[in-house]
Amino acid sequence: LLIRNYNSKLVKRENAVFSSESGNLTNQHSFKYSGLANDNTVGLDLNKDEAGNIVKGCVLSIKSRKKRRRNQPKNMHHRQILKRDFRRVARTINNETNKQYYRRDLNATALARWTKISNCSLE
């Protein structure tokens, strides 16, 4: 209850409640998409270089399946940089979420976010 109503990642704007936590695909403040409340999370972010400029591709982050890594915040997330073409990145996202039985409910949401990120990085 404490995390639900008050945390540092909560953003309230004009009668809408959003969340800026990592591992939240839609940035909605709900249990289903939460990166803090769920044991298994899927995150998809823009790919940036050292200077902070947006480059082609995306970063797929999945919470580690190994229990010893889940207690280490530095090693908790497994990050993959995906730089290939649209179809192959979509296939990788599908393989990591749907085919591995890892948050199958977030597969369509992750693919929709990849579509938005690819359109953003092309411009």
DSSP file (Angstrom, degrees, kcal/mol; ACC not computed):
  #  RESIDUE AA STRUCTURE BP1 BP2  ACC     N-H-->O    O-->H-N    N-H-->O    O-->H-N    TCO  KAPPA ALPHA  PHI   PSI    X-CA   Y-CA   Z-CA
    1    1 A L     >        0   0    0      0, 0.0     4,-1.7     0, 0.0     5,-0.3   0.000 360.0 360.0 360.0 -35.5    0.0    0.0    0.0
    2    2 A L  H  >  +     0   0    0      1,-0.2     4,-2.0     2,-0.2     0, 0.0   0.909 360.0  44.0 -67.1 -40.9    2.9    2.4    0.7
    3    3 A I  H  4 S+     0   0    0      1,-0.2    -1,-0.2     2,-0.2    34,-0.0   0.836 109.6  58.7 -71.0 -31.6    4.4    1.9   -2.7
    4    4 A R  H  4 S+     0   0    0      1,-0.2    -2,-0.2     2,-0.1    -1,-0.2   0.900 118.2  26.3 -66.4 -40.8    1.1    2.1   -4.4
    5    5 A N  H  < S+     0   0    0     -4,-1.7     2,-0.4     1,-0.3    -2,-0.2   0.816 128.7  27.5 -94.2 -32.7    0.2    5.6   -3.2
    6    6 A Y     <  +     0   0    0     -4,-2.0     2,-0.3    -5,-0.3    -1,-0.3  -0.947  68.5 125.6-139.9 114.3    3.6    7.2   -2.5
    7    7 A N    >   -     0   0    0     -2,-0.4     3,-1.2    -3,-0.1    -4,-0.0  -0.967  62.5-107.1-155.3 168.7    7.0    6.6   -4.1
    8    8 A S  T 3  S+     0   0    0     -2,-0.3    -1,-0.0     1,-0.3    -2,-0.0   0.664 115.0  57.0 -74.1 -15.6    9.6    8.6   -5.9
    9    9 A K  T 3  S+     0   0    0     10,-0.0    11,-2.6     2,-0.0     2,-0.3   0.446  81.2 109.9 -93.1  -1.1    8.7    7.1   -9.4
   10   10 A L  E <   -A   19   0A   0     -3,-1.2     2,-0.5     9,-0.2     9,-0.2  -0.605  47.1-170.0 -81.6 131.7    5.1    8.3   -9.2
   11   11 A V  E     -A   18   0A   0      7,-2.6     7,-3.5    -2,-0.3     2,-0.5  -0.981   1.6-169.8-125.1 119.3    4.1   11.1  -11.6
   12   12 A K  E     +A   17   0A   0     -2,-0.5     2,-0.4     5,-0.2     5,-0.2  -0.944  14.9 162.6-113.1 121.0    0.7   12.7  -11.2
   13   13 A R  E >   -A   16   0A   0      3,-2.5     3,-1.4    -2,-0.5    -2,-0.0  -0.973  63.3 -23.7-141.6 123.6   -0.5   15.1  -13.9
   14   14 A E  T 3  S-     0   0    0     -2,-0.4     3,-0.1     1,-0.3    -1,-0.1   0.883 125.2 -44.1  45.7  60.9   -4.0   16.4  -14.7
   15   15 A N  T 3  S+     0   0    0      1,-0.2     2,-0.4    -3,-0.0    -1,-0.3   0.651 118.4 109.1  61.8  19.0   -6.0   13.6  -13.1
   16   16 A A  E <   -A   13   0A   0     -3,-1.4    -3,-2.5     2,-0.0     2,-0.5  -0.961  56.2-150.3-123.0 143.9   -3.7   10.9  -14.6
   17   17 A V  E     +A   12   0A   0     -2,-0.4    12,-1.2    -5,-0.2     2,-0.2  -0.962  21.0 172.7-118.8 122.4   -1.2    8.8  -12.7
   18   18 A F  E     -AB  11  28A   0     -7,-3.5    -7,-2.6    -2,-0.5     2,-0.4  -0.726  21.1-139.2-120.5 170.4    2.0    7.6  -14.4
   19   19 A S  E     -A   10   0A   0      8,-2.0    -9,-0.2    -2,-0.2   -10,-0.0  -0.998   7.8-166.4-134.2 137.3    5.1    5.7  -13.3
   20   20 A S        +     0   0    0    -11,-2.6   -10,-0.1    -2,-0.4     2,-0.1   0.108  46.2 129.9-108.2  21.3    8.7    6.4  -14.4
   21   21 A E    >   -     0   0    0    -12,-0.2     3,-0.9     1,-0.1     2,-0.2  -0.355  63.9-104.2 -75.6 155.5   10.2    3.2  -13.0
   22   22 A S  T 3  S+     0   0    0      1,-0.2    -1,-0.1    -2,-0.1     3,-0.1  -0.510 104.2  36.7 -76.7 148.9   12.4    1.0  -15.1
   23   23 A G  T 3  S+     0   0    0      1,-0.2     2,-0.7    -2,-0.2    19,-0.6   0.565  84.3 119.9  85.7   9.6   10.8   -2.2  -16.3
   24   24 A N    <   -     0   0    0     -3,-0.9    -1,-0.2     1,-0.2    10,-0.1  -0.924  43.2-170.1-110.1 109.2    7.5   -0.6  -16.9
   25   25 A L  S    S+     0   0    0     -2,-0.7    -1,-0.2     8,-0.3     9,-0.1   0.861  84.1  29.1 -70.2 -38.2    6.5   -0.8  -20.6
   26   26 A T  S    S-     0   0    0      2,-0.1    -1,-0.2     7,-0.1     3,-0.1   0.521  95.4-128.7-102.6  -6.6    3.5    1.5  -20.7
   27   27 A N        +     0   0    0      1,-0.3    -8,-2.0     6,-0.2     2,-0.3   0.704  60.9 142.4  60.4  22.1    4.5    3.9  -17.8
   28   28 A Q  B     -B   18   0A   0    -10,-0.2     2,-1.5     2,-0.1    -1,-0.3  -0.697  60.1-121.0 -87.4 145.6    1.0    3.3  -16.3
   29   29 A H        +     0   0    0    -12,-1.2     2,-0.3    -2,-0.3   -12,-0.1  -0.648  69.4 116.5 -87.7  83.2    0.8    3.1  -12.6
   30   30 A S  S  > S-     0   0    0     -2,-1.5     4,-0.7     1,-0.1     3,-0.2  -0.970  73.2-115.8-146.2 159.5   -0.7   -0.4  -12.2
   31   31 A F  T >4 S+     0   0    0     -2,-0.3     3,-0.6     1,-0.2     6,-0.1   0.871 109.3  60.1 -64.5 -37.9    0.4   -3.7  -10.8
   32   32 A K  T 34 S+     0   0    0      1,-0.2    -1,-0.2    -3,-0.0    -3,-0.0   0.883 115.2  32.1 -60.4 -41.1    0.5   -5.5  -14.1
   33   33 A Y  T 34 S+     0   0    0     -3,-0.2    -8,-0.3    -5,-0.1    -1,-0.2   0.429  89.9 125.6 -97.3   0.2    3.1   -3.2  -15.6
   34   34 A S    <X  -     0   0    0     -4,-0.7     4,-0.6    -3,-0.6   -10,-0.1  -0.354  43.7-164.1 -68.7 135.4    5.1   -2.4  -12.5
   35   35 A G  T  4 S+     0   0    0      2,-0.1    -1,-0.1     1,-0.1   -11,-0.1   0.610  90.3  47.4 -88.6 -15.3    8.8   -3.0  -12.5
   36   36 A L  T  4 S+     0   0    0      1,-0.1    -1,-0.1   -33,-0.0    -5,-0.1   0.846 112.9  42.8 -91.0 -40.0    9.0   -2.8   -8.7
   37   37 A A  T  4 S+     0   0    0     -6,-0.1     2,-0.2   -34,-0.0    -2,-0.1   0.741 101.1  75.1 -84.9 -24.0    6.1   -5.0   -7.6
   38   38 A N     <  -     0   0    0     -4,-0.6     3,-0.1     1,-0.1    -6,-0.0  -0.624  67.6-143.4 -94.4 149.3    6.5   -8.0  -10.0
   39   39 A D  S    S+     0   0    0     -2,-0.2     2,-0.5     1,-0.2    -1,-0.1   0.857  93.5  45.0 -73.3 -36.6    9.1  -10.7   -9.8
   40   40 A N  S    S+     0   0    0     22,-0.0     2,-0.3     2,-0.0    -1,-0.2  -0.942  74.2 174.7-113.1 125.6    9.5  -10.9  -13.5
   41   41 A T        -     0   0    0     -2,-0.5    22,-1.5    -3,-0.1     2,-0.4  -0.940  19.6-156.5-131.1 153.1    9.8   -7.7  -15.5
   42   42 A V  E     -C   62   0B   0    -19,-0.6     2,-0.4    -2,-0.3   -17,-0.3  -0.998  15.2-175.7-127.2 128.6   10.4   -6.7  -19.1
   43   43 A G  E     -C   61   0B   0     18,-2.9    18,-2.7    -2,-0.4     2,-0.4  -0.967   9.8-171.7-127.3 144.2   11.8   -3.3  -20.1
   44   44 A L  E     +C   60   0B   0     -2,-0.4     2,-0.3    16,-0.2    16,-0.2  -0.971  18.3 165.9-136.5 118.0   12.4   -1.8  -23.5
   45   45 A D  E     -C   59   0B   0     14,-2.0    14,-2.3    -2,-0.4     2,-0.1  -0.793  40.8 -82.2-129.3 168.4   14.2    1.5  -23.8
   46   46 A L  E     -C   58   0B   0     -2,-0.3     2,-0.5    12,-0.2    12,-0.2  -0.383  43.9-118.4 -66.8 148.0   15.9    3.7  -26.4
   47   47 A N  E     -C   55   0B   0     10,-1.0     8,-2.8     8,-0.5     2,-0.3  -0.805  38.4-177.5 -89.3 125.8   19.5    2.9  -27.3
   48   48 A K  E     -C   54   0B   0     -2,-0.5     6,-0.2     6,-0.2     2,-0.1  -0.926  18.7-133.8-126.4 149.7   21.8    5.7  -26.4
   49   49 A D    >   -     0   0    0      4,-2.1     3,-1.3    -2,-0.3     6,-0.0  -0.198  45.4 -82.4 -88.0-172.5   25.5    6.2  -26.9
   50   50 A E  T 3  S+     0   0    0      1,-0.3    -1,-0.0     2,-0.1    -2,-0.0   0.807 129.7  53.3 -63.8 -30.5   28.0    7.5  -24.3
   51   51 A A  T 3  S-     0   0    0      2,-0.1    -1,-0.3     1,-0.0    -3,-0.0   0.563 119.4-108.3 -81.9  -8.2   27.1   11.1  -25.1
   52   52 A G  S <  S+     0   0    0     -3,-1.3     2,-0.2     1,-0.3    -2,-0.1   0.522  70.8 142.6  93.7   7.2   23.4   10.5  -24.5
   53   53 A N        -     0   0    0      1,-0.1    -4,-2.1    -5,-0.0     2,-0.4  -0.575  56.8-109.9 -81.3 144.9   22.4   10.7  -28.2
   54   54 A I  E     -C   48   0B   0     -2,-0.2    -6,-0.2    -6,-0.2     2,-0.2  -0.595  41.6-178.2 -76.2 127.9   19.7    8.3  -29.5
   55   55 A V  E     -C   47   0B   0     -8,-2.8    -8,-0.5    -2,-0.4    67,-0.1  -0.707  37.4 -67.3-119.6 173.9   21.1    5.7  -31.8
   56   56 A K  E    S+     0   0B   0     -2,-0.2     2,-0.2   -10,-0.1    -1,-0.1  -0.306  95.0  22.1 -64.8 140.6   19.5    2.9  -33.8
   57   57 A G  E    S-     0   0B   0     60,-0.1   -10,-1.0    57,-0.1     2,-0.3  -0.534  75.0 -99.8 106.1-169.0   18.0    0.0  -31.9
   58   58 A C  E     -CD  46  82B   0     24,-2.2    24,-3.0   -12,-0.2     2,-0.5  -0.921  18.8-115.5-148.4 170.9   16.7   -0.6  -28.4
   59   59 A V  E     -CD  45  81B   0    -14,-2.3   -14,-2.0    -2,-0.3     2,-0.6  -0.969  22.8-159.2-116.9 117.7   17.8   -2.0  -25.0
   60   60 A L  E     -CD  44  80B   0     20,-2.8    20,-2.8    -2,-0.5     2,-0.5  -0.866  11.9-172.3 -96.9 120.1   15.8   -5.1  -23.8
   61   61 A S  E     +CD  43  79B   0    -18,-2.7   -18,-2.9    -2,-0.6     2,-0.4  -0.964   5.7 179.2-119.5 129.4   16.1   -5.6  -20.1
   62   62 A I  E     -CD  42  78B   0     16,-2.4    16,-3.5    -2,-0.5   -20,-0.2  -0.981  35.8-108.9-127.3 136.2   14.8   -8.6  -18.3
   63   63 A K  E     - D   0  77B   0    -22,-1.5    14,-0.2    -2,-0.4    13,-0.1  -0.451  49.8 -99.3 -65.4 135.1   15.0   -9.3  -14.6
   64   64 A S        -     0   0    0     12,-3.4    -1,-0.1    -2,-0.2    13,-0.0  -0.171  18.5-145.1 -60.4 145.4   17.5  -12.2  -14.1
   65   65 A R  S    S+     0   0    0     -3,-0.1     2,-0.4     4,-0.0    -1,-0.1   0.649  74.6  95.3 -83.5 -16.5   16.1  -15.7  -13.6
   66   66 A K     >  -     0   0    0      1,-0.1     4,-1.1    10,-0.1     3,-0.5  -0.618  69.5-145.6 -81.8 131.3   18.9  -16.6  -11.2
   67   67 A K  H  > S+     0   0    0     -2,-0.4     4,-0.6     1,-0.2     3,-0.3   0.850  96.0  56.9 -66.4 -35.2   18.0  -16.1   -7.5
   68   68 A R  H  4 S+     0   0    0      1,-0.2     3,-0.4     2,-0.2    -1,-0.2   0.811 106.6  50.5 -69.5 -27.3   21.5  -15.1   -6.4
   69   69 A R  H >4 S+     0   0    0     -3,-0.5     3,-1.4     1,-0.2    -1,-0.2   0.755  97.3  67.7 -78.4 -24.2   21.5  -12.2   -8.9
   70   70 A R  H 3< S+     0   0    0     -4,-1.1    -1,-0.2    -3,-0.3    -2,-0.2   0.702  96.9  54.7 -70.2 -17.9   18.1  -10.9   -7.8
   71   71 A N  T 3< S+     0   0    0     -4,-0.6    -1,-0.3    -3,-0.4    -2,-0.2   0.462  96.9  73.3 -90.7  -2.4   19.6   -9.9   -4.5
   72   72 A Q    X>  -     0   0    0     -3,-1.4     3,-0.8     1,-0.1     4,-0.7  -0.916  67.6-160.9-113.4 104.8   22.3   -7.8   -6.2
   73   73 A P  T 34 S+     0   0    0      0, 0.0     3,-0.4     0, 0.0     4,-0.4   0.814  90.0  55.1 -57.4 -31.9   20.8   -4.6   -7.6
   74   74 A K  T 34 S+     0   0    0      1,-0.2     3,-0.2     2,-0.1    -5,-0.0   0.879 118.9  31.8 -68.3 -37.0   23.8   -4.1  -10.0
   75   75 A N  T <4 S+     0   0    0     -3,-0.8    -1,-0.2    -6,-0.2   -11,-0.1   0.277  90.7 101.0-103.4   8.9   23.4   -7.5  -11.6
   76   76 A M  S  < S+     0   0    0     -4,-0.7   -12,-3.4    -3,-0.4     2,-0.4   0.872  75.1  57.0 -66.7 -38.3   19.6   -7.9  -11.2
   77   77 A H  E     -D   63   0B   0     -4,-0.4     2,-0.6   -14,-0.2   -14,-0.2  -0.796  69.9-146.7-102.9 135.5   18.7   -7.0  -14.9
   78   78 A H  E     -D   62   0B   0    -16,-3.5   -16,-2.4    -2,-0.4     2,-0.4  -0.887  23.8-161.9 -95.2 117.5   20.0   -8.8  -17.9
   79   79 A R  E     -D   61   0B   0     -2,-0.6     2,-0.4   -18,-0.2   -18,-0.2  -0.869  11.2-172.5-109.9 133.0   20.3   -6.1  -20.7
   80   80 A Q  E     -D   60   0B   0    -20,-2.8   -20,-2.8    -2,-0.4     2,-0.7  -0.984  17.0-143.4-120.7 131.5   20.6   -6.8  -24.4
   81   81 A I  E     -D   59   0B   0     -2,-0.4     2,-0.6   -22,-0.2   -22,-0.2  -0.862  17.1-162.4 -93.9 119.3   21.3   -4.2  -27.0
   82   82 A L  E     +D   58   0B   0    -24,-3.0   -24,-2.2    -2,-0.7   -35,-0.1  -0.907  24.7 156.2-108.3 114.2   19.3   -4.9  -30.1
   83   83 A K        +     0   0    0     -2,-0.6    -1,-0.1   -26,-0.2     3,-0.1   0.352  38.2 103.0-118.8   2.6   20.6   -3.1  -33.2
   84   84 A R  S    S-     0   0    0      1,-0.2    -2,-0.0     2,-0.1   -27,-0.0   0.037  81.0 -60.0 -80.6-168.7   19.4   -5.2  -36.1
   85   85 A D     >  -     0   0    0      1,-0.1     4,-2.1     4,-0.0     5,-0.2  -0.152  56.1 -97.5 -72.0 170.0   16.5   -4.6  -38.5
   86   86 A F  H  > S+     0   0    0      1,-0.2     4,-2.3     2,-0.2     5,-0.2   0.880 118.9  49.8 -56.4 -46.9   12.9   -4.3  -37.3
   87   87 A R  H  > S+     0   0    0      1,-0.2     4,-1.9     2,-0.2    -1,-0.2   0.887 112.1  46.5 -65.2 -41.3   11.8   -7.9  -38.0
   88   88 A R  H  > S+     0   0    0      2,-0.2     4,-2.0     1,-0.2    -1,-0.2   0.866 112.2  49.8 -72.4 -36.2   14.8   -9.5  -36.2
   89   89 A V  H  X S+     0   0    0     -4,-2.1     4,-2.4     2,-0.2    -2,-0.2   0.908 110.8  50.8 -66.8 -40.2   14.5   -7.4  -33.2
   90   90 A A  H  X S+     0   0    0     -4,-2.3     4,-2.3    -5,-0.2    -2,-0.2   0.888 109.6  50.6 -62.6 -38.4   10.7   -8.2  -33.0
   91   91 A R  H  X S+     0   0    0     -4,-1.9     4,-2.4     2,-0.2    -1,-0.2   0.886 109.4  50.7 -67.0 -38.3   11.5  -11.8  -33.3
   92   92 A T  H  X S+     0   0    0     -4,-2.0     4,-2.4     2,-0.2    -2,-0.2   0.913 110.5  48.8 -64.8 -42.9   14.1  -11.5  -30.4
   93   93 A I  H  X S+     0   0    0     -4,-2.4     4,-1.9     1,-0.2     5,-0.4   0.916 112.3  49.2 -62.1 -42.9   11.5   -9.8  -28.2
   94   94 A N  H  X>S+     0   0    0     -4,-2.3     5,-1.7     1,-0.2     4,-1.6   0.898 111.7  48.8 -63.3 -41.1    9.0  -12.5  -29.0
   95   95 A N  I  <>S+     0   0    0     -4,-2.4     5,-0.8     3,-0.2    -2,-0.2   0.888 112.3  47.9 -66.7 -39.4   11.5  -15.2  -28.2
   96   96 A E  I  <5S+     0   0    0     -4,-2.4    -1,-0.2     3,-0.2    -2,-0.2   0.824 126.5  24.4 -73.1 -31.1   12.5  -13.7  -24.9
   97   97 A T  I  <>S+     0   0    0     -4,-1.9     5,-1.9    -5,-0.2    -3,-0.2   0.897 132.0  26.2-100.0 -54.6    9.0  -13.1  -23.6
   98   98 A N  I ><5S+     0   0    0     -4,-1.6     3,-1.0    -5,-0.4    -3,-0.2   0.936 123.8  42.1 -82.1 -48.9    6.5  -15.5  -25.3
   99   99 A K  I 3 <S+     0   0    0     -5,-1.7    -4,-0.2     1,-0.2    -3,-0.2   0.786 115.2  50.3 -74.0 -27.4    8.6  -18.5  -26.3
  100  100 A Q  T 3 <S-     0   0    0     -5,-0.8    -1,-0.2    -6,-0.3    -2,-0.2   0.402 109.5-121.1 -89.1   2.9   10.6  -18.6  -23.0
  101  101 A Y  T < 5 +     0   0    0     -3,-1.0     2,-0.6     1,-0.2    -3,-0.2   0.879  66.8 140.9  57.9  40.4    7.3  -18.4  -20.9
  102  102 A Y  S   <S-     0   0    0     -5,-1.9    -1,-0.2     1,-0.2    -2,-0.1  -0.900  81.1 -30.5-116.8  99.1    8.6  -15.2  -19.3
  103  103 A R  S >  S+     0   0    0     -2,-0.6     3,-1.6    -3,-0.1    -1,-0.2   0.967  70.1 178.8  54.4  62.1    5.7  -12.7  -18.9
  104  104 A R  G >  S+     0   0    0      1,-0.3     3,-1.2     2,-0.2     4,-0.4   0.748  74.5  67.4 -62.7 -24.5    3.7  -13.8  -21.9
  105  105 A D  G 3  S+     0   0    0      1,-0.2     4,-0.3     2,-0.1    -1,-0.3   0.704  98.4  51.7 -70.8 -18.1    1.1  -11.2  -21.1
  106  106 A L  G <> S+     0   0    0     -3,-1.6     4,-2.4     1,-0.1    -1,-0.2   0.371  81.5  95.4 -97.9   4.5    3.6   -8.4  -21.9
  107  107 A N  H <> S+     0   0    0     -3,-1.2     4,-2.2     1,-0.2     5,-0.2   0.943  86.9  43.1 -62.7 -50.1    4.5   -9.7  -25.3
  108  108 A A  H  > S+     0   0    0     -4,-0.4     4,-2.0     1,-0.2    -1,-0.2   0.870 114.9  51.0 -65.2 -36.6    2.1   -7.6  -27.4
  109  109 A T  H  > S+     0   0    0     -4,-0.3     4,-2.1     2,-0.2    -1,-0.2   0.893 110.1  49.4 -67.4 -40.1    2.9   -4.5  -25.2
  110  110 A A  H  X S+     0   0    0     -4,-2.4     4,-2.1     2,-0.2    -2,-0.2   0.895 111.3  49.1 -66.3 -39.6    6.6   -5.0  -25.8
  111  111 A L  H  X S+     0   0    0     -4,-2.2     4,-1.8     2,-0.2    -1,-0.2   0.873 110.3  51.1 -67.8 -36.5    6.2   -5.3  -29.5
  112  112 A A  H  X S+     0   0    0     -4,-2.0     4,-1.7     2,-0.2    -2,-0.2   0.895 110.6  48.9 -66.3 -39.2    4.0   -2.2  -29.6
  113  113 A R  H  X S+     0   0    0     -4,-2.1     4,-2.5     1,-0.2    -2,-0.2   0.883 108.1  54.2 -67.8 -36.8    6.7   -0.3  -27.7
  114  114 A W  H  X S+     0   0    0     -4,-2.1     4,-2.7     2,-0.2     5,-0.2   0.886 105.4  54.2 -63.2 -37.9    9.3   -1.6  -30.1
  115  115 A T  H  X S+     0   0    0     -4,-1.8     4,-1.9     2,-0.2    -1,-0.2   0.925 110.9  45.3 -60.1 -45.0    7.2   -0.2  -33.0
  116  116 A K  H  X S+     0   0    0     -4,-1.7     4,-1.8     2,-0.2    -2,-0.2   0.904 113.7  49.1 -65.0 -42.5    7.2    3.2  -31.4
  117  117 A I  H  X S+     0   0    0     -4,-2.5     4,-2.5     1,-0.2    -2,-0.2   0.898 110.4  50.4 -66.6 -40.4   10.9    3.2  -30.6
  118  118 A S  H  X S+     0   0    0     -4,-2.7     4,-1.2     1,-0.2    -1,-0.2   0.888 110.7  49.2 -67.2 -37.3   11.9    2.1  -34.1
  119  119 A N  H  X S+     0   0    0     -4,-1.9     4,-0.8    -5,-0.2    -1,-0.2   0.859 112.6  49.2 -67.0 -34.5    9.8    4.9  -35.6
  120  120 A C  H  < S+     0   0    0     -4,-1.8     3,-0.4     1,-0.2    -2,-0.2   0.900 110.8  48.3 -70.4 -41.5   11.4    7.4  -33.3
  121  121 A S  H  < S+     0   0    0     -4,-2.5    -1,-0.2     1,-0.2    -2,-0.2   0.699 104.5  60.5 -76.5 -17.7   15.0    6.3  -34.0
  122  122 A L  H  <        0   0    0     -4,-1.2    -1,-0.2     1,-0.2    -2,-0.2   0.807 360.0 360.0 -76.4 -28.8   14.5    6.4  -37.8
  123  123 A E     <        0   0    0     -4,-0.8    -1,-0.2    -3,-0.4    -2,-0.2   0.480 360.0 360.0 -78.3 360.0   13.7   10.1  -37.8
